Amino acid sequence: MLAYLETVESPAGPLTFAVDEEGRLLRVSFLDGNYPRTIEQELRDEGYTLVADDRHTAHVRQQLDEYNAGTRLEFDLPLALVGSEWQQVVWNALLDIPFGETWSYGQIAVTVGQPGSARAVGRANGTNRIPLIIPCHRVIGADGTLTGFGGGLHLKVALLEHERRVLGIPEAPRTLALALPL
């Protein structure tokens, strides 16, 4: 099995992605992320031989470039979704979150017909191997706080800020908590 890799820029810094021989997107990994293993290690462990050939990755690169430029609000790429039935249901629900919007884990649970399963949605969300394309960065806590993101919250913040800029939405106000002596 062959996996074709390429590294491109994104609003959250450089990312590497891989497609299979059929052109289906296998993985996305941010280079500035904090991951236990690299995309290359994961793919090799799954039996892939890694190849650099931009003819096989051009369709993904083009859509990522359009996203970066703010001219693409939705991806239309073939995906190789490998996971349990539940994970795939959740990942497909994530694809329905509009560009620039955020949904809570609970909202997604209701959307997939499993109210009360917000934690299970969170676990499935955390196993997404194709972040950005499957927009897990658009999922937030019920109280509106930013919660975990594979690779680090700094990546999630960068992607959400990019989408706000593209849509002309003012940046969310930030609060600074000061530790004051009592």
Secondary structure as UniProt FT lines:
FT   STRAND          2..8
FT   TURN            11..12
FT   STRAND          15..20
FT   TURN            21..22
FT   STRAND          25..30
FT   TURN            31..32
FT   HELIX           39..45
FT   TURN            46..47
FT   STRAND          49..51
FT   HELIX           54..69
FT   HELIX           85..94
FT   TURN            95..96
FT   TURN            99..100
FT   STRAND          103..104
FT   HELIX           105..111
FT   TURN            112..113
FT   TURN            115..116
FT   HELIX           118..126
FT   TURN            132..133
FT   HELIX           136..138
FT   STRAND          139..140
FT   TURN            142..143
FT   HELIX           153..167
//
